[in-house]
Amino acid sequence: MYKTVKCILINVLLIIFFIGMLEIFILISLKYSSVHKVLPKFFKEISFRISCMDINNIQYDPDCAKYDPDLGYTLKPGNFIFANHEFSTTYHVNSLGVRDTEEALNSPQVVVLGDSYAMGWGVEQNETFAKVVEAETGLPVLNASVSSYGTAREMMLLKRVKMDKLKYLIIQYCNNDYEENLSFLNNGNKLVTMSREKYAEMVKHNLETIKYYPGKYFWLAAKVIGDNYKDIFKIGYNKKKKPPDNKPRQDEAKAFINVILHSGIDLNQVQLLVFTIEKGTFQDNFINSLKEQISLVPYPPVIKNMILLDNSECYQHGRIQFFFDGHFTPYGHRLVAAMITRRVASR
């Protein structure tokens, strides 16, 4: 009986040890993406999928954001640390609820609108392309970008900014802006955002997602393998995988332009610069759709004279995105800033 109990106990301890070591190894691989250079391809895939399930969303972190009845949420005024596996960065948020100084609200000449990419997810405040453009041009720049905002909410937020000296409005477009912009168009140029109850529900879900418990990453790995084992281990893998559908979506360009025109903001004296954060086919399709839409409709000068930037040069360089979540590194932000500065400086 004693030997049996001893044997069971040893096996239990070995299993706990194995789970613990695997837990530590996964955690290290998530924090230090350079580890993946020496890992088998299937383990890279597992780590990547775990990272997608274990993200702290800044807009639903009660230390970083707060509910707003018109916009759904804004960043929380004050100072805080926002972290995920690959980074830990400091935020200084002004009274508008955006990641910039209070002084930046004093009649900026340049305003940057966008989502988490332009906000600077993963980089320090002075490393965002908005602040790099400010340093390179000498123009006062307000970074009014907030994570997961679409163009409709970006323009709604812009209405709260003092724009008497505004010369340039830079809009970073993302493919997930489409749904929000289309909703704005289809609802008579009005946007219905989430209720306070819905926001509280999202905050609760986010806190549950990022909460750590012993064995968390081991169980996430088990779940990933169980749900995706055919894909991860290439069981029945079809090398002729169907490419992603990057065709322009119906009304995407029209919905984007409609938001600009029906924002209630006078932009007649402002130069618009627009670019997408995506690379390749999506960027080409969206930019070409905008060009076509503008050529077909007698839009006012603010739309006709809009500058459409090509980001393809940025993607010719390495190290511009974080390994797991794809947001731009400081180097990526510098490349985007250079793309913008060339057009601003040439005018």
NUDRENLUM-792350 format. One record per residue (C-alpha): chain; x negated, y, z; residue in three letters; residue number from 1. Coordinates in nm, 3 decimals. Example, Ala and Ser with C-alpha at 12.3 -4.5 7.8 and 13.67 -1.06 7.14 Angstrom:
2
site unit:A; x:-1.230; y:-0.450; z:0.780; code:ALA; pos:1 .
site unit:A; x:-1.367; y:-0.106; z:0.714; code:SER; pos:2 .
***
This chain:
347
site unit:A; x:0.000; y:0.000; z:0.000; code:MET; pos:1 .
site unit:A; x:-0.283; y:0.236; z:0.093; code:TYR; pos:2 .
site unit:A; x:-0.464; y:0.172; z:-0.236; code:LYS; pos:3 .
site unit:A; x:-0.146; y:0.233; z:-0.435; code:THR; pos:4 .
site unit:A; x:-0.080; y:0.565; z:-0.260; code:VAL; pos:5 .
site unit:A; x:-0.444; y:0.664; z:-0.306; code:LYS; pos:6 .
site unit:A; x:-0.430; y:0.577; z:-0.676; code:CYS; pos:7 .
site unit:A; x:-0.109; y:0.778; z:-0.724; code:ILE; pos:8 .
site unit:A; x:-0.255; y:1.072; z:-0.534; code:LEU; pos:9 .
site unit:A; x:-0.573; y:1.069; z:-0.743; code:ILE; pos:10 .
site unit:A; x:-0.373; y:1.060; z:-1.066; code:ASN; pos:11 .
site unit:A; x:-0.151; y:1.345; z:-0.948; code:VAL; pos:12 .
site unit:A; x:-0.457; y:1.551; z:-0.858; code:LEU; pos:13 .
site unit:A; x:-0.615; y:1.474; z:-1.197; code:LEU; pos:14 .
site unit:A; x:-0.298; y:1.585; z:-1.375; code:ILE; pos:15 .
site unit:A; x:-0.286; y:1.906; z:-1.170; code:ILE; pos:16 .
site unit:A; x:-0.654; y:1.965; z:-1.244; code:PHE; pos:17 .
site unit:A; x:-0.598; y:1.908; z:-1.616; code:PHE; pos:18 .
site unit:A; x:-0.299; y:2.145; z:-1.624; code:ILE; pos:19 .
site unit:A; x:-0.494; y:2.405; z:-1.426; code:GLY; pos:20 .
site unit:A; x:-0.795; y:2.390; z:-1.657; code:MET; pos:21 .
site unit:A; x:-0.574; y:2.411; z:-1.964; code:LEU; pos:22 .
site unit:A; x:-0.387; y:2.703; z:-1.807; code:GLU; pos:23 .
site unit:A; x:-0.712; y:2.891; z:-1.748; code:ILE; pos:24 .
site unit:A; x:-0.838; y:2.811; z:-2.097; code:PHE; pos:25 .
site unit:A; x:-0.520; y:2.940; z:-2.264; code:ILE; pos:26 .
site unit:A; x:-0.527; y:3.256; z:-2.051; code:LEU; pos:27 .
site unit:A; x:-0.890; y:3.322; z:-2.151; code:ILE; pos:28 .
site unit:A; x:-0.811; y:3.262; z:-2.518; code:SER; pos:29 .
site unit:A; x:-0.523; y:3.514; z:-2.500; code:LEU; pos:30 .
site unit:A; x:-0.733; y:3.780; z:-2.330; code:LYS; pos:31 .
site unit:A; x:-1.048; y:3.737; z:-2.539; code:TYR; pos:32 .
site unit:A; x:-0.950; y:3.690; z:-2.903; code:SER; pos:33 .
site unit:A; x:-1.317; y:3.633; z:-2.998; code:SER; pos:34 .
site unit:A; x:-1.284; y:3.288; z:-2.838; code:VAL; pos:35 .
site unit:A; x:-1.068; y:3.185; z:-3.135; code:HIS; pos:36 .
site unit:A; x:-1.370; y:3.186; z:-3.367; code:LYS; pos:37 .
site unit:A; x:-1.477; y:2.851; z:-3.223; code:VAL; pos:38 .
site unit:A; x:-1.133; y:2.697; z:-3.174; code:LEU; pos:39 .
site unit:A; x:-0.960; y:2.446; z:-3.405; code:PRO; pos:40 .
site unit:A; x:-0.699; y:2.599; z:-3.634; code:LYS; pos:41 .
site unit:A; x:-0.408; y:2.425; z:-3.458; code:PHE; pos:42 .
site unit:A; x:-0.511; y:2.576; z:-3.121; code:PHE; pos:43 .
site unit:A; x:-0.528; y:2.922; z:-3.277; code:LYS; pos:44 .
site unit:A; x:-0.173; y:2.871; z:-3.398; code:GLU; pos:45 .
site unit:A; x:-0.057; y:2.760; z:-3.052; code:ILE; pos:46 .
site unit:A; x:-0.221; y:3.063; z:-2.884; code:SER; pos:47 .
site unit:A; x:-0.071; y:3.300; z:-3.137; code:PHE; pos:48 .
site unit:A; x:0.279; y:3.162; z:-3.083; code:ARG; pos:49 .
site unit:A; x:0.238; y:3.180; z:-2.704; code:ILE; pos:50 .
site unit:A; x:0.131; y:3.544; z:-2.733; code:SER; pos:51 .
site unit:A; x:0.453; y:3.621; z:-2.921; code:CYS; pos:52 .
site unit:A; x:0.653; y:3.475; z:-2.631; code:MET; pos:53 .
site unit:A; x:0.461; y:3.658; z:-2.358; code:ASP; pos:54 .
site unit:A; x:0.463; y:4.025; z:-2.463; code:ILE; pos:55 .
site unit:A; x:0.532; y:4.312; z:-2.228; code:ASN; pos:56 .
site unit:A; x:0.747; y:4.559; z:-2.425; code:ASN; pos:57 .
site unit:A; x:0.670; y:4.910; z:-2.307; code:ILE; pos:58 .
site unit:A; x:1.023; y:5.035; z:-2.375; code:GLN; pos:59 .
site unit:A; x:1.166; y:4.780; z:-2.130; code:TYR; pos:60 .
site unit:A; x:0.899; y:4.812; z:-1.861; code:ASP; pos:61 .
site unit:A; x:1.055; y:5.016; z:-1.575; code:PRO; pos:62 .
site unit:A; x:0.712; y:5.158; z:-1.491; code:ASP; pos:63 .
site unit:A; x:0.671; y:5.293; z:-1.845; code:CYS; pos:64 .
site unit:A; x:1.014; y:5.388; z:-1.982; code:ALA; pos:65 .
site unit:A; x:1.357; y:5.506; z:-1.876; code:LYS; pos:66 .
site unit:A; x:1.710; y:5.501; z:-2.015; code:TYR; pos:67 .
site unit:A; x:1.829; y:5.786; z:-2.238; code:ASP; pos:68 .
site unit:A; x:2.200; y:5.803; z:-2.334; code:PRO; pos:69 .
site unit:A; x:2.131; y:5.942; z:-2.682; code:ASP; pos:70 .
site unit:A; x:1.810; y:5.759; z:-2.776; code:LEU; pos:71 .
site unit:A; x:1.845; y:5.438; z:-2.576; code:GLY; pos:72 .
site unit:A; x:1.520; y:5.512; z:-2.393; code:TYR; pos:73 .
site unit:A; x:1.217; y:5.738; z:-2.385; code:THR; pos:74 .
site unit:A; x:0.880; y:5.694; z:-2.222; code:LEU; pos:75 .
site unit:A; x:0.872; y:5.780; z:-1.853; code:LYS; pos:76 .
site unit:A; x:0.715; y:6.122; z:-1.780; code:PRO; pos:77 .
site unit:A; x:0.398; y:6.095; z:-1.576; code:GLY; pos:78 .
site unit:A; x:0.093; y:5.868; z:-1.582; code:ASN; pos:79 .
site unit:A; x:0.086; y:5.490; z:-1.595; code:PHE; pos:80 .
site unit:A; x:-0.107; y:5.189; z:-1.722; code:ILE; pos:81 .
site unit:A; x:0.040; y:4.978; z:-2.001; code:PHE; pos:82 .
site unit:A; x:-0.122; y:4.639; z:-2.058; code:ALA; pos:83 .
site unit:A; x:-0.090; y:4.320; z:-2.255; code:ASN; pos:84 .
site unit:A; x:-0.330; y:4.032; z:-2.306; code:HIS; pos:85 .
site unit:A; x:-0.572; y:4.216; z:-2.535; code:GLU; pos:86 .
site unit:A; x:-0.574; y:4.563; z:-2.378; code:PHE; pos:87 .
site unit:A; x:-0.502; y:4.786; z:-2.080; code:SER; pos:88 .
site unit:A; x:-0.453; y:5.154; z:-2.162; code:THR; pos:89 .
site unit:A; x:-0.363; y:5.475; z:-1.981; code:THR; pos:90 .
site unit:A; x:-0.058; y:5.681; z:-2.077; code:TYR; pos:91 .
site unit:A; x:0.003; y:6.048; z:-2.002; code:HIS; pos:92 .
site unit:A; x:0.366; y:6.126; z:-2.089; code:VAL; pos:93 .
site unit:A; x:0.513; y:6.476; z:-2.104; code:ASN; pos:94 .
site unit:A; x:0.861; y:6.599; z:-2.012; code:SER; pos:95 .
site unit:A; x:0.995; y:6.513; z:-2.360; code:LEU; pos:96 .
site unit:A; x:0.918; y:6.148; z:-2.292; code:GLY; pos:97 .
site unit:A; x:0.641; y:6.106; z:-2.549; code:VAL; pos:98 .
site unit:A; x:0.275; y:6.019; z:-2.515; code:ARG; pos:99 .
site unit:A; x:0.118; y:6.362; z:-2.525; code:ASP; pos:100 .
site unit:A; x:0.038; y:6.658; z:-2.303; code:THR; pos:101 .
site unit:A; x:0.287; y:6.918; z:-2.187; code:GLU; pos:102 .
site unit:A; x:0.087; y:7.180; z:-2.380; code:GLU; pos:103 .
site unit:A; x:0.143; y:6.985; z:-2.704; code:ALA; pos:104 .
site unit:A; x:0.514; y:7.076; z:-2.682; code:LEU; pos:105 .
site unit:A; x:0.431; y:7.445; z:-2.726; code:ASN; pos:106 .
site unit:A; x:0.517; y:7.501; z:-3.095; code:SER; pos:107 .
site unit:A; x:0.304; y:7.230; z:-3.260; code:PRO; pos:108 .
site unit:A; x:0.197; y:7.278; z:-3.622; code:GLN; pos:109 .
site unit:A; x:0.197; y:6.903; z:-3.685; code:VAL; pos:110 .
site unit:A; x:0.438; y:6.642; z:-3.547; code:VAL; pos:111 .
site unit:A; x:0.387; y:6.268; z:-3.586; code:VAL; pos:112 .
site unit:A; x:0.697; y:6.047; z:-3.579; code:LEU; pos:113 .
site unit:A; x:0.683; y:5.670; z:-3.570; code:GLY; pos:114 .
site unit:A; x:0.712; y:5.361; z:-3.354; code:ASP; pos:115 .
site unit:A; x:0.461; y:5.166; z:-3.146; code:SER; pos:116 .
site unit:A; x:0.193; y:5.189; z:-3.418; code:TYR; pos:117 .
site unit:A; x:0.187; y:5.568; z:-3.419; code:ALA; pos:118 .
site unit:A; x:0.246; y:5.582; z:-3.042; code:MET; pos:119 .
site unit:A; x:-0.085; y:5.402; z:-3.001; code:GLY; pos:120 .
site unit:A; x:0.010; y:5.057; z:-2.868; code:TRP; pos:121 .
site unit:A; x:-0.318; y:4.909; z:-2.748; code:GLY; pos:122 .
site unit:A; x:-0.541; y:5.218; z:-2.774; code:VAL; pos:123 .
site unit:A; x:-0.621; y:5.509; z:-2.548; code:GLU; pos:124 .
site unit:A; x:-0.436; y:5.837; z:-2.594; code:GLN; pos:125 .
site unit:A; x:-0.720; y:6.025; z:-2.764; code:ASN; pos:126 .
site unit:A; x:-0.773; y:5.728; z:-2.999; code:GLU; pos:127 .
site unit:A; x:-0.430; y:5.751; z:-3.166; code:THR; pos:128 .
site unit:A; x:-0.440; y:5.872; z:-3.525; code:PHE; pos:129 .
site unit:A; x:-0.232; y:6.174; z:-3.419; code:ALA; pos:130 .
site unit:A; x:-0.503; y:6.293; z:-3.182; code:LYS; pos:131 .
site unit:A; x:-0.781; y:6.207; z:-3.430; code:VAL; pos:132 .
site unit:A; x:-0.604; y:6.421; z:-3.693; code:VAL; pos:133 .
site unit:A; x:-0.582; y:6.701; z:-3.436; code:GLU; pos:134 .
site unit:A; x:-0.955; y:6.677; z:-3.361; code:ALA; pos:135 .
site unit:A; x:-1.051; y:6.669; z:-3.730; code:GLU; pos:136 .
site unit:A; x:-0.821; y:6.946; z:-3.857; code:THR; pos:137 .
site unit:A; x:-0.805; y:7.176; z:-3.554; code:GLY; pos:138 .
site unit:A; x:-0.426; y:7.191; z:-3.591; code:LEU; pos:139 .
site unit:A; x:-0.211; y:7.142; z:-3.279; code:PRO; pos:140 .
site unit:A; x:-0.051; y:6.798; z:-3.314; code:VAL; pos:141 .
site unit:A; x:0.236; y:6.651; z:-3.113; code:LEU; pos:142 .
site unit:A; x:0.257; y:6.273; z:-3.108; code:ASN; pos:143 .
site unit:A; x:0.633; y:6.221; z:-3.075; code:ALA; pos:144 .
site unit:A; x:0.627; y:5.849; z:-3.156; code:SER; pos:145 .
site unit:A; x:0.805; y:5.596; z:-2.935; code:VAL; pos:146 .
site unit:A; x:0.792; y:5.218; z:-2.951; code:SER; pos:147 .
site unit:A; x:1.063; y:5.053; z:-3.167; code:SER; pos:148 .
site unit:A; x:1.227; y:5.378; z:-3.275; code:TYR; pos:149 .
site unit:A; x:1.361; y:5.380; z:-3.631; code:GLY; pos:150 .
site unit:A; x:1.365; y:5.695; z:-3.845; code:THR; pos:151 .
site unit:A; x:1.712; y:5.790; z:-3.719; code:ALA; pos:152 .
site unit:A; x:1.606; y:5.809; z:-3.352; code:ARG; pos:153 .
site unit:A; x:1.276; y:5.970; z:-3.448; code:GLU; pos:154 .
site unit:A; x:1.463; y:6.257; z:-3.611; code:MET; pos:155 .
site unit:A; x:1.705; y:6.278; z:-3.318; code:MET; pos:156 .
site unit:A; x:1.407; y:6.316; z:-3.084; code:LEU; pos:157 .
site unit:A; x:1.255; y:6.579; z:-3.315; code:LEU; pos:158 .
site unit:A; x:1.560; y:6.799; z:-3.253; code:LYS; pos:159 .
site unit:A; x:1.433; y:6.839; z:-2.895; code:ARG; pos:160 .
site unit:A; x:1.100; y:6.982; z:-3.015; code:VAL; pos:161 .
site unit:A; x:1.025; y:7.353; z:-3.062; code:LYS; pos:162 .
site unit:A; x:0.954; y:7.371; z:-3.436; code:MET; pos:163 .
site unit:A; x:0.904; y:7.745; z:-3.506; code:ASP; pos:164 .
site unit:A; x:0.542; y:7.686; z:-3.619; code:LYS; pos:165 .
site unit:A; x:0.581; y:7.339; z:-3.770; code:LEU; pos:166 .
site unit:A; x:0.389; y:7.294; z:-4.097; code:LYS; pos:167 .
site unit:A; x:0.354; y:6.918; z:-4.134; code:TYR; pos:168 .
site unit:A; x:0.586; y:6.634; z:-4.037; code:LEU; pos:169 .
site unit:A; x:0.416; y:6.294; z:-4.059; code:ILE; pos:170 .
site unit:A; x:0.650; y:5.994; z:-4.059; code:ILE; pos:171 .
site unit:A; x:0.516; y:5.642; z:-4.011; code:GLN; pos:172 .
site unit:A; x:0.772; y:5.401; z:-4.152; code:TYR; pos:173 .
site unit:A; x:0.806; y:5.038; z:-4.049; code:CYS; pos:174 .
site unit:A; x:1.013; y:4.765; z:-4.215; code:ASN; pos:175 .
site unit:A; x:1.226; y:4.727; z:-3.901; code:ASN; pos:176 .
site unit:A; x:1.344; y:5.089; z:-3.936; code:ASP; pos:177 .
site unit:A; x:1.584; y:4.976; z:-4.206; code:TYR; pos:178 .
site unit:A; x:1.860; y:4.840; z:-3.982; code:GLU; pos:179 .
site unit:A; x:1.876; y:5.154; z:-3.768; code:GLU; pos:180 .
site unit:A; x:1.869; y:5.387; z:-4.070; code:ASN; pos:181 .
site unit:A; x:2.138; y:5.186; z:-4.248; code:LEU; pos:182 .
site unit:A; x:2.355; y:5.194; z:-3.935; code:SER; pos:183 .
site unit:A; x:2.317; y:5.573; z:-3.927; code:PHE; pos:184 .
site unit:A; x:2.422; y:5.594; z:-4.294; code:LEU; pos:185 .
site unit:A; x:2.719; y:5.358; z:-4.262; code:ASN; pos:186 .
site unit:A; x:2.851; y:5.526; z:-3.947; code:ASN; pos:187 .
site unit:A; x:2.896; y:5.871; z:-4.096; code:GLY; pos:188 .
site unit:A; x:2.544; y:5.990; z:-4.010; code:ASN; pos:189 .
site unit:A; x:2.583; y:5.907; z:-3.643; code:LYS; pos:190 .
site unit:A; x:2.382; y:5.654; z:-3.446; code:LEU; pos:191 .
site unit:A; x:2.525; y:5.456; z:-3.157; code:VAL; pos:192 .
site unit:A; x:2.244; y:5.341; z:-2.929; code:THR; pos:193 .
site unit:A; x:2.251; y:5.090; z:-2.647; code:MET; pos:194 .
site unit:A; x:2.452; y:5.139; z:-2.330; code:SER; pos:195 .
site unit:A; x:2.295; y:5.175; z:-1.988; code:ARG; pos:196 .
site unit:A; x:2.412; y:4.821; z:-1.908; code:GLU; pos:197 .
site unit:A; x:2.251; y:4.681; z:-2.222; code:LYS; pos:198 .
site unit:A; x:1.927; y:4.860; z:-2.146; code:TYR; pos:199 .
site unit:A; x:1.927; y:4.720; z:-1.789; code:ALA; pos:200 .
site unit:A; x:1.979; y:4.374; z:-1.937; code:GLU; pos:201 .
site unit:A; x:1.679; y:4.419; z:-2.169; code:MET; pos:202 .
site unit:A; x:1.465; y:4.543; z:-1.877; code:VAL; pos:203 .
site unit:A; x:1.560; y:4.236; z:-1.674; code:LYS; pos:204 .
site unit:A; x:1.476; y:4.005; z:-1.964; code:HIS; pos:205 .
site unit:A; x:1.139; y:4.174; z:-2.015; code:ASN; pos:206 .
site unit:A; x:1.048; y:4.141; z:-1.647; code:LEU; pos:207 .
site unit:A; x:1.138; y:3.772; z:-1.655; code:GLU; pos:208 .
site unit:A; x:0.928; y:3.724; z:-1.969; code:THR; pos:209 .
site unit:A; x:0.610; y:3.875; z:-1.827; code:ILE; pos:210 .
site unit:A; x:0.646; y:3.729; z:-1.476; code:LYS; pos:211 .
site unit:A; x:0.368; y:3.483; z:-1.401; code:TYR; pos:212 .
site unit:A; x:0.417; y:3.152; z:-1.227; code:TYR; pos:213 .
site unit:A; x:0.173; y:2.859; z:-1.183; code:PRO; pos:214 .
site unit:A; x:0.154; y:2.653; z:-1.500; code:GLY; pos:215 .
site unit:A; x:0.330; y:2.917; z:-1.712; code:LYS; pos:216 .
site unit:A; x:0.096; y:2.893; z:-2.011; code:TYR; pos:217 .
site unit:A; x:0.080; y:2.514; z:-1.996; code:PHE; pos:218 .
site unit:A; x:0.460; y:2.499; z:-2.020; code:TRP; pos:219 .
site unit:A; x:0.468; y:2.762; z:-2.293; code:LEU; pos:220 .
site unit:A; x:0.213; y:2.557; z:-2.486; code:ALA; pos:221 .
site unit:A; x:0.426; y:2.245; z:-2.439; code:ALA; pos:222 .
site unit:A; x:0.732; y:2.433; z:-2.561; code:LYS; pos:223 .
site unit:A; x:0.547; y:2.570; z:-2.865; code:VAL; pos:224 .
site unit:A; x:0.421; y:2.226; z:-2.960; code:ILE; pos:225 .
site unit:A; x:0.759; y:2.066; z:-2.902; code:GLY; pos:226 .
site unit:A; x:0.942; y:2.324; z:-3.112; code:ASP; pos:227 .
site unit:A; x:0.685; y:2.363; z:-3.390; code:ASN; pos:228 .
site unit:A; x:0.476; y:2.044; z:-3.395; code:TYR; pos:229 .
site unit:A; x:0.538; y:1.977; z:-3.765; code:LYS; pos:230 .
site unit:A; x:0.414; y:2.319; z:-3.865; code:ASP; pos:231 .
site unit:A; x:0.123; y:2.330; z:-3.617; code:ILE; pos:232 .
site unit:A; x:-0.013; y:1.986; z:-3.702; code:PHE; pos:233 .
site unit:A; x:0.085; y:2.011; z:-4.069; code:LYS; pos:234 .
site unit:A; x:0.315; y:1.710; z:-4.057; code:ILE; pos:235 .
site unit:A; x:0.492; y:1.704; z:-4.390; code:GLY; pos:236 .
site unit:A; x:0.320; y:2.034; z:-4.466; code:TYR; pos:237 .
site unit:A; x:0.397; y:2.174; z:-4.808; code:ASN; pos:238 .
site unit:A; x:0.097; y:2.360; z:-4.948; code:LYS; pos:239 .
site unit:A; x:0.325; y:2.535; z:-5.195; code:LYS; pos:240 .
site unit:A; x:0.491; y:2.726; z:-4.918; code:LYS; pos:241 .
site unit:A; x:0.753; y:2.973; z:-5.036; code:LYS; pos:242 .
site unit:A; x:0.607; y:3.325; z:-5.017; code:PRO; pos:243 .
site unit:A; x:0.782; y:3.580; z:-4.798; code:PRO; pos:244 .
site unit:A; x:1.057; y:3.781; z:-4.962; code:ASP; pos:245 .
site unit:A; x:0.918; y:4.133; z:-4.991; code:ASN; pos:246 .
site unit:A; x:1.169; y:4.262; z:-5.240; code:LYS; pos:247 .
site unit:A; x:1.302; y:4.610; z:-5.159; code:PRO; pos:248 .
site unit:A; x:1.623; y:4.587; z:-4.960; code:ARG; pos:249 .
site unit:A; x:1.936; y:4.746; z:-5.092; code:GLN; pos:250 .
site unit:A; x:1.971; y:5.112; z:-4.991; code:ASP; pos:251 .
site unit:A; x:1.642; y:5.116; z:-4.794; code:GLU; pos:252 .
site unit:A; x:1.501; y:5.425; z:-4.965; code:ALA; pos:253 .
site unit:A; x:1.845; y:5.587; z:-4.976; code:LYS; pos:254 .
site unit:A; x:1.901; y:5.523; z:-4.604; code:ALA; pos:255 .
site unit:A; x:1.561; y:5.670; z:-4.517; code:PHE; pos:256 .
site unit:A; x:1.618; y:5.987; z:-4.722; code:ILE; pos:257 .
site unit:A; x:1.971; y:6.020; z:-4.585; code:ASN; pos:258 .
site unit:A; x:1.837; y:6.029; z:-4.227; code:VAL; pos:259 .
site unit:A; x:1.601; y:6.314; z:-4.318; code:ILE; pos:260 .
site unit:A; x:1.870; y:6.515; z:-4.493; code:LEU; pos:261 .
site unit:A; x:2.141; y:6.465; z:-4.230; code:HIS; pos:262 .
site unit:A; x:1.925; y:6.506; z:-3.919; code:SER; pos:263 .
site unit:A; x:2.055; y:6.859; z:-3.863; code:GLY; pos:264 .
site unit:A; x:1.698; y:6.994; z:-3.881; code:ILE; pos:265 .
site unit:A; x:1.586; y:7.267; z:-4.122; code:ASP; pos:266 .
site unit:A; x:1.270; y:7.132; z:-4.286; code:LEU; pos:267 .
site unit:A; x:1.260; y:7.370; z:-4.582; code:ASN; pos:268 .
site unit:A; x:0.927; y:7.520; z:-4.473; code:GLN; pos:269 .
site unit:A; x:0.778; y:7.188; z:-4.367; code:VAL; pos:270 .
site unit:A; x:0.563; y:6.949; z:-4.569; code:GLN; pos:271 .
site unit:A; x:0.663; y:6.584; z:-4.522; code:LEU; pos:272 .
site unit:A; x:0.399; y:6.310; z:-4.535; code:LEU; pos:273 .
site unit:A; x:0.530; y:5.953; z:-4.530; code:VAL; pos:274 .
site unit:A; x:0.350; y:5.620; z:-4.514; code:PHE; pos:275 .
site unit:A; x:0.427; y:5.264; z:-4.415; code:THR; pos:276 .
site unit:A; x:0.228; y:5.062; z:-4.167; code:ILE; pos:277 .
site unit:A; x:0.272; y:4.739; z:-4.365; code:GLU; pos:278 .
site unit:A; x:0.027; y:4.641; z:-4.633; code:LYS; pos:279 .
site unit:A; x:0.056; y:4.506; z:-4.986; code:GLY; pos:280 .
site unit:A; x:0.389; y:4.418; z:-5.139; code:THR; pos:281 .
site unit:A; x:0.618; y:4.579; z:-4.884; code:PHE; pos:282 .
site unit:A; x:0.436; y:4.911; z:-4.900; code:GLN; pos:283 .
site unit:A; x:0.436; y:4.907; z:-5.281; code:ASP; pos:284 .
site unit:A; x:0.805; y:4.820; z:-5.297; code:ASN; pos:285 .
site unit:A; x:0.913; y:5.080; z:-5.043; code:PHE; pos:286 .
site unit:A; x:0.703; y:5.360; z:-5.190; code:ILE; pos:287 .
site unit:A; x:0.814; y:5.275; z:-5.545; code:ASN; pos:288 .
site unit:A; x:1.178; y:5.261; z:-5.430; code:SER; pos:289 .
site unit:A; x:1.140; y:5.607; z:-5.278; code:LEU; pos:290 .
site unit:A; x:0.986; y:5.742; z:-5.596; code:LYS; pos:291 .
site unit:A; x:1.265; y:5.593; z:-5.805; code:GLU; pos:292 .
site unit:A; x:1.538; y:5.724; z:-5.574; code:GLN; pos:293 .
site unit:A; x:1.386; y:6.073; z:-5.574; code:ILE; pos:294 .
site unit:A; x:1.363; y:6.073; z:-5.954; code:SER; pos:295 .
site unit:A; x:1.728; y:5.974; z:-5.997; code:LEU; pos:296 .
site unit:A; x:1.893; y:6.221; z:-5.758; code:VAL; pos:297 .
site unit:A; x:1.861; y:6.603; z:-5.749; code:PRO; pos:298 .
site unit:A; x:1.734; y:6.615; z:-5.393; code:TYR; pos:299 .
site unit:A; x:1.625; y:6.944; z:-5.231; code:PRO; pos:300 .
site unit:A; x:1.255; y:7.043; z:-5.237; code:PRO; pos:301 .
site unit:A; x:1.185; y:6.895; z:-4.890; code:VAL; pos:302 .
site unit:A; x:1.245; y:6.550; z:-5.043; code:ILE; pos:303 .
site unit:A; x:1.120; y:6.621; z:-5.396; code:LYS; pos:304 .
site unit:A; x:0.786; y:6.749; z:-5.259; code:ASN; pos:305 .
site unit:A; x:0.743; y:6.471; z:-5.003; code:MET; pos:306 .
site unit:A; x:0.389; y:6.328; z:-5.005; code:ILE; pos:307 .
site unit:A; x:0.381; y:5.947; z:-5.010; code:LEU; pos:308 .
site unit:A; x:0.054; y:5.813; z:-4.872; code:LEU; pos:309 .
site unit:A; x:-0.110; y:5.487; z:-4.983; code:ASP; pos:310 .
site unit:A; x:-0.253; y:5.288; z:-4.690; code:ASN; pos:311 .
site unit:A; x:-0.417; y:5.016; z:-4.904; code:SER; pos:312 .
site unit:A; x:-0.765; y:5.157; z:-4.846; code:GLU; pos:313 .
site unit:A; x:-0.724; y:5.107; z:-4.469; code:CYS; pos:314 .
site unit:A; x:-0.659; y:4.735; z:-4.516; code:TYR; pos:315 .
site unit:A; x:-0.978; y:4.687; z:-4.715; code:GLN; pos:316 .
site unit:A; x:-1.167; y:4.704; z:-4.386; code:HIS; pos:317 .
site unit:A; x:-1.186; y:4.447; z:-4.111; code:GLY; pos:318 .
site unit:A; x:-1.122; y:4.494; z:-3.739; code:ARG; pos:319 .
site unit:A; x:-0.832; y:4.735; z:-3.794; code:ILE; pos:320 .
site unit:A; x:-0.571; y:4.523; z:-3.609; code:GLN; pos:321 .
site unit:A; x:-0.554; y:4.336; z:-3.282; code:PHE; pos:322 .
site unit:A; x:-0.574; y:3.961; z:-3.326; code:PHE; pos:323 .
site unit:A; x:-0.239; y:3.870; z:-3.170; code:PHE; pos:324 .
site unit:A; x:0.016; y:4.148; z:-3.209; code:ASP; pos:325 .
site unit:A; x:-0.114; y:4.320; z:-3.522; code:GLY; pos:326 .
site unit:A; x:-0.117; y:4.677; z:-3.389; code:HIS; pos:327 .
site unit:A; x:-0.403; y:4.900; z:-3.496; code:PHE; pos:328 .
site unit:A; x:-0.732; y:4.906; z:-3.309; code:THR; pos:329 .
site unit:A; x:-0.912; y:5.238; z:-3.251; code:PRO; pos:330 .
site unit:A; x:-1.096; y:5.177; z:-3.578; code:TYR; pos:331 .
site unit:A; x:-0.765; y:5.126; z:-3.757; code:GLY; pos:332 .
site unit:A; x:-0.633; y:5.454; z:-3.616; code:HIS; pos:333 .
site unit:A; x:-0.943; y:5.636; z:-3.741; code:ARG; pos:334 .
site unit:A; x:-0.885; y:5.502; z:-4.092; code:LEU; pos:335 .
site unit:A; x:-0.520; y:5.611; z:-4.086; code:VAL; pos:336 .
site unit:A; x:-0.627; y:5.955; z:-3.959; code:ALA; pos:337 .
site unit:A; x:-0.877; y:5.988; z:-4.244; code:ALA; pos:338 .
site unit:A; x:-0.602; y:5.904; z:-4.495; code:MET; pos:339 .
site unit:A; x:-0.381; y:6.178; z:-4.349; code:ILE; pos:340 .
site unit:A; x:-0.654; y:6.436; z:-4.299; code:THR; pos:341 .
site unit:A; x:-0.760; y:6.421; z:-4.664; code:ARG; pos:342 .
site unit:A; x:-0.411; y:6.529; z:-4.773; code:ARG; pos:343 .
site unit:A; x:-0.367; y:6.793; z:-4.501; code:VAL; pos:344 .
site unit:A; x:-0.711; y:6.943; z:-4.562; code:ALA; pos:345 .
site unit:A; x:-0.655; y:6.959; z:-4.938; code:SER; pos:346 .
site unit:A; x:-0.353; y:7.190; z:-4.901; code:ARG; pos:347 .
***
